[in-house]
Amino acid sequence: MSATTAPPRRSAQPPAVAPARRGGGRGRRWVGIALRYALLLLVLVITVGPFVWQLATSLKGAGENLFANPPDLIPNNPTLENYAAVAQVVPLTSYVRNSLVVAVASTITNCLFGAMAGYALARMRFRFRGAVLAVIVATLVIPFEVILISVFLITRSLGLVNTLPGVVLPTAVTALSIFIMRSGFLDLPREVEEAGQVDGAGEWQLFRHVALPSVRGQLAVVGIFSFTFAWDDFLWPLIVLRDPANYTLTVGIQFLSGTFSRDQAVIAAGTMMIAVAPLILLFVLLQKQFFRGVGEGAVKG
């Protein structure tokens, strides 16, 4: 009878390591998530904090400490008297009208000329197209202060000093508007244009009826950026405007710093009326188109 060999015993397995690894990976993942949220919270505080402090300051009444440490973000007796004081001191109606004229005109010209130039650079073939695009993109890194004197001399030679068209002239079309619209037109399929050409459509008809309706998201982005920049611009209107009747809000509201140099609550109310309220309203109205345009640009990139 042959002796049977017993199967070798398996050595005792060490403790399972996989669950520990999974636990360690899960812990590191939660740490990463916590750090990301902490960073987002920090960015939120830095971004929204000044706005909240400004709003709280504009609602504080007489006798409240505006510079408490830490800041008091909840007024004891909220009031709108500071906003009424602004309306009584400066001619807000005139300033708002001038700012609206400048901002709307700048928005229309940027959307129109930016779309036309962007379409030409994206869909049309001509010599030195790459060089033209490179020059336009290069102007994005040039500060306006560098060309300020040249722009003023051109404006004066055209007889547009102390006029609202003279304020609109330097921002009638910007390199950023052209670049955004070009990126939108680049994504249009060639088949759509070819179908229009077969039907006898010309270049202008293709641009107006085929290409332009397809980039409404990018148009909204250009419109919001152009309106925001023109509404908040201070340096160029301050230089080119002489008559107080033509002042925009950003220039006219500077009188508050002299009239209410000690009443920071009124100055804060005037700032809220200028820079924040109209832009928030515009963003709320166009936020759907804005995010669609930004999302389309991100996908294309």
C-alpha positions as CSV (number, residue, x, y, z in Angstrom):
1,M,0.0,0.0,0.0
2,S,1.6,3.1,-1.2
3,A,1.8,6.0,1.1
4,T,-0.3,8.9,-0.1
5,T,1.3,12.2,0.1
6,A,-0.7,14.7,2.0
7,P,-1.3,17.9,0.1
8,P,0.9,20.7,1.4
9,R,-0.8,22.9,3.9
10,R,-1.3,26.4,2.8
11,S,0.5,28.9,4.9
12,A,-1.6,31.1,6.9
13,Q,-2.7,34.1,4.9
14,P,-1.6,37.5,6.3
15,P,-4.3,39.9,7.2
16,A,-6.2,41.2,4.2
17,V,-4.5,44.4,3.0
18,A,-7.1,45.4,0.4
19,P,-9.7,46.7,2.8
20,A,-7.0,48.8,4.5
21,R,-5.9,50.1,1.2
22,R,-9.5,50.9,0.3
23,G,-10.0,52.6,3.6
24,G,-6.8,54.6,3.1
25,G,-7.8,55.6,-0.4
26,R,-11.2,56.6,0.8
27,G,-9.6,58.7,3.5
28,R,-7.3,60.5,1.1
29,R,-10.2,61.1,-1.2
30,W,-12.2,62.7,1.6
31,V,-9.2,64.8,2.6
32,G,-8.9,66.0,-1.0
33,I,-12.6,66.9,-1.2
34,A,-12.4,68.8,2.1
35,L,-9.4,70.8,0.8
36,R,-11.1,71.6,-2.5
37,Y,-14.2,72.8,-0.6
38,A,-12.1,74.8,1.8
39,L,-10.3,76.5,-1.2
40,L,-13.7,77.2,-2.8
41,L,-14.9,78.7,0.4
42,L,-11.8,80.9,0.7
43,V,-12.3,82.1,-2.9
44,L,-16.0,82.8,-2.2
45,V,-15.1,84.9,0.9
46,I,-12.5,86.9,-1.0
47,T,-14.9,87.4,-4.0
48,V,-18.2,88.0,-2.3
49,G,-17.0,89.4,1.0
50,P,-16.4,93.0,-0.2
51,F,-19.8,93.1,-1.9
52,V,-21.5,91.9,1.3
53,W,-19.6,94.5,3.4
54,Q,-20.5,97.2,0.9
55,L,-24.2,96.3,0.9
56,A,-24.3,96.2,4.7
57,T,-22.5,99.6,4.9
58,S,-25.0,101.2,2.5
59,L,-27.9,100.1,4.7
60,K,-26.5,101.4,8.0
61,G,-28.1,104.4,9.6
62,A,-26.6,107.3,11.4
63,G,-24.6,106.5,14.6
64,E,-23.6,102.9,13.6
65,N,-20.0,102.0,13.5
66,L,-19.0,101.5,9.9
67,F,-15.5,100.3,10.6
68,A,-16.1,97.8,13.4
69,N,-13.5,95.1,13.9
70,P,-14.6,92.4,13.1
71,P,-17.0,93.9,10.5
72,D,-20.6,94.1,11.5
73,L,-22.4,92.7,8.4
74,I,-25.9,93.0,9.8
75,P,-27.1,96.6,10.3
76,N,-28.9,97.3,13.6
77,N,-31.5,99.5,11.9
78,P,-31.5,99.0,8.1
79,T,-32.5,102.0,6.2
80,L,-32.6,103.3,2.6
81,E,-31.9,106.9,3.5
82,N,-28.4,106.7,2.1
83,Y,-29.8,105.8,-1.4
84,A,-32.2,108.7,-1.2
85,A,-29.4,111.0,-0.2
86,V,-27.5,110.0,-3.3
87,A,-30.5,110.8,-5.5
88,Q,-30.8,114.2,-4.0
89,V,-27.2,115.2,-4.4
90,V,-26.3,114.1,-7.9
91,P,-28.5,114.1,-11.0
92,L,-28.8,110.4,-11.2
93,T,-31.3,110.5,-14.1
94,S,-28.9,112.2,-16.4
95,Y,-26.0,110.1,-15.4
96,V,-27.9,106.8,-15.8
97,R,-29.1,107.9,-19.2
98,N,-25.6,108.7,-20.4
99,S,-24.2,105.4,-19.0
100,L,-27.0,103.5,-20.7
101,V,-26.4,105.1,-24.0
102,V,-22.6,104.4,-23.8
103,A,-23.1,100.8,-22.5
104,V,-25.9,99.8,-25.0
105,A,-24.0,101.4,-28.0
106,S,-20.8,99.6,-27.0
107,T,-22.7,96.3,-26.6
108,I,-24.4,96.6,-30.0
109,T,-21.2,97.5,-31.8
110,N,-19.2,94.8,-30.2
111,C,-21.8,92.1,-31.0
112,L,-22.1,93.3,-34.6
113,F,-18.5,94.1,-35.6
114,G,-17.1,91.3,-33.4
115,A,-19.4,88.8,-35.1
116,M,-18.5,90.0,-38.6
117,A,-14.8,90.0,-37.9
118,G,-15.0,86.6,-36.1
119,Y,-16.9,85.1,-39.0
120,A,-14.4,86.4,-41.5
121,L,-11.5,85.0,-39.6
122,A,-13.2,81.6,-39.0
123,R,-14.9,80.8,-42.2
124,M,-13.5,82.9,-45.0
125,R,-10.2,82.3,-46.8
126,F,-7.9,85.3,-47.6
127,R,-4.2,86.2,-47.6
128,F,-2.5,87.0,-44.3
129,R,-5.5,85.7,-42.3
130,G,-3.2,84.1,-39.7
131,A,-1.2,87.4,-39.4
132,V,-4.3,89.4,-38.9
133,L,-5.5,87.0,-36.2
134,A,-2.1,87.1,-34.5
135,V,-2.1,90.9,-34.4
136,I,-5.7,91.0,-32.9
137,V,-4.8,88.5,-30.2
138,A,-1.6,90.3,-29.4
139,T,-3.5,93.5,-28.6
140,L,-5.1,91.6,-25.7
141,V,-1.9,92.0,-23.7
142,I,-1.5,95.7,-24.3
143,P,-2.9,97.9,-21.5
144,F,-5.2,100.7,-22.5
145,E,-3.0,103.2,-20.7
146,V,-0.3,102.5,-23.2
147,I,-2.4,103.8,-26.1
148,L,-4.4,106.4,-24.1
149,I,-2.7,109.5,-25.5
150,S,-2.9,108.2,-29.1
151,V,-6.6,107.4,-28.7
152,F,-7.3,110.8,-27.2
153,L,-5.5,112.6,-30.1
154,I,-7.5,110.6,-32.6
155,T,-10.8,111.4,-30.8
156,R,-9.9,115.1,-30.7
157,S,-9.0,115.2,-34.4
158,L,-12.5,113.7,-35.1
159,G,-14.2,116.4,-33.0
160,L,-15.6,113.8,-30.5
161,V,-14.2,115.2,-27.3
162,N,-16.9,115.9,-24.7
163,T,-19.4,113.7,-26.6
164,L,-20.9,110.3,-25.8
165,P,-19.8,108.9,-29.3
166,G,-16.2,109.8,-28.2
167,V,-16.6,107.6,-25.1
168,V,-17.9,104.7,-27.2
169,L,-15.2,104.9,-29.9
170,P,-12.3,103.1,-28.2
171,T,-14.6,100.2,-27.2
172,A,-16.7,100.0,-30.3
173,V,-15.1,96.6,-31.0
174,T,-12.5,94.8,-28.9
175,A,-10.1,92.0,-29.6
176,L,-11.8,89.8,-26.9
177,S,-15.2,90.1,-28.7
178,I,-13.6,89.1,-32.0
179,F,-11.8,86.1,-30.4
180,I,-14.9,84.8,-28.6
181,M,-17.1,85.1,-31.8
182,R,-14.4,83.4,-33.9
183,S,-14.3,80.4,-31.5
184,G,-18.1,80.1,-31.9
185,F,-18.0,80.2,-35.7
186,L,-15.2,77.6,-35.9
187,D,-17.5,74.9,-34.6
188,L,-20.1,75.3,-37.3
189,P,-20.2,72.3,-39.7
190,R,-19.2,73.0,-43.2
191,E,-22.2,70.9,-44.5
192,V,-24.6,73.6,-43.3
193,E,-22.8,76.3,-45.3
194,E,-22.5,74.1,-48.4
195,A,-26.3,73.4,-48.3
196,G,-26.9,77.1,-48.2
197,Q,-24.6,77.7,-51.1
198,V,-26.4,75.0,-53.1
199,D,-29.6,76.9,-52.5
200,G,-28.0,80.1,-53.9
201,A,-27.3,81.9,-50.6
202,G,-24.5,84.5,-50.7
203,E,-21.9,85.1,-48.0
204,W,-23.9,87.7,-46.3
205,Q,-27.0,85.5,-46.3
206,L,-25.0,82.6,-44.9
207,F,-23.7,84.9,-42.1
208,R,-27.1,86.4,-41.2
209,H,-29.4,83.4,-41.5
210,V,-27.2,80.4,-40.9
211,A,-24.1,81.3,-38.9
212,L,-25.3,84.0,-36.6
213,P,-28.4,82.2,-35.1
214,S,-26.0,79.3,-34.2
215,V,-23.8,81.4,-31.9
216,R,-26.4,83.0,-29.7
217,G,-24.5,81.8,-26.6
218,Q,-21.3,83.5,-27.7
219,L,-23.3,86.7,-28.5
220,A,-24.6,86.7,-24.9
221,V,-21.1,86.4,-23.5
222,V,-19.9,89.2,-25.7
223,G,-22.9,91.3,-24.8
224,I,-22.5,90.9,-21.0
225,F,-18.7,91.5,-21.1
226,S,-19.1,94.6,-23.3
227,F,-22.0,96.1,-21.2
228,T,-20.1,95.4,-18.0
229,F,-16.9,97.0,-19.2
230,A,-18.6,100.1,-20.7
231,W,-20.8,100.6,-17.6
232,D,-17.9,100.4,-15.1
233,D,-15.3,102.3,-17.2
234,F,-14.0,105.4,-15.4
235,L,-10.7,106.5,-16.8
236,W,-11.6,107.1,-20.4
237,P,-14.9,109.0,-19.7
238,L,-13.1,111.1,-17.1
239,I,-10.5,112.2,-19.7
240,V,-12.8,112.7,-22.7
241,L,-15.8,114.3,-21.0
242,R,-15.8,118.0,-19.9
243,D,-19.4,119.0,-19.5
244,P,-21.1,117.6,-16.4
245,A,-24.3,117.1,-18.4
246,N,-22.5,114.4,-20.4
247,Y,-21.0,112.6,-17.4
248,T,-21.6,108.9,-17.0
249,L,-22.4,107.4,-13.6
250,T,-18.9,106.4,-12.8
251,V,-17.6,110.0,-13.4
252,G,-20.5,111.8,-11.9
253,I,-20.7,109.7,-8.7
254,Q,-17.1,110.9,-7.8
255,F,-18.8,114.1,-6.4
256,L,-20.0,112.0,-3.6
257,S,-16.5,111.6,-2.2
258,G,-16.3,115.4,-1.9
259,T,-19.8,116.0,-0.7
260,F,-20.0,113.1,1.7
261,S,-16.3,112.6,2.5
262,R,-17.1,111.6,6.0
263,D,-20.3,109.7,5.4
264,Q,-19.0,106.4,3.9
265,A,-22.5,104.9,4.1
266,V,-23.8,107.3,1.4
267,I,-20.7,106.6,-0.8
268,A,-21.3,102.9,-0.4
269,A,-24.9,103.4,-1.5
270,G,-23.8,105.3,-4.5
271,T,-21.3,102.6,-5.5
272,M,-24.0,99.9,-5.1
273,M,-26.3,101.9,-7.4
274,I,-23.5,102.2,-10.0
275,A,-21.5,99.1,-10.2
276,V,-23.6,96.3,-8.8
277,A,-27.4,96.6,-9.2
278,P,-27.5,97.0,-13.0
279,L,-24.9,94.3,-13.7
280,I,-26.7,91.8,-11.4
281,L,-29.9,92.5,-13.2
282,L,-28.3,92.0,-16.6
283,F,-26.7,88.8,-15.5
284,V,-29.9,87.4,-14.1
285,L,-31.7,88.1,-17.4
286,L,-29.0,86.6,-19.6
287,Q,-27.5,83.9,-17.3
288,K,-28.9,81.0,-19.4
289,Q,-27.4,82.2,-22.6
290,F,-24.2,83.2,-20.8
291,F,-23.6,79.7,-19.3
292,R,-24.5,78.1,-22.6
293,G,-22.0,80.2,-24.4
294,V,-19.3,79.6,-21.8
295,G,-20.0,75.8,-21.9
296,E,-19.9,75.7,-25.7
297,G,-16.5,77.4,-25.6
298,A,-15.2,75.0,-23.0
299,V,-16.3,72.0,-25.0
300,K,-14.6,73.4,-28.2
301,G,-11.4,74.1,-26.3
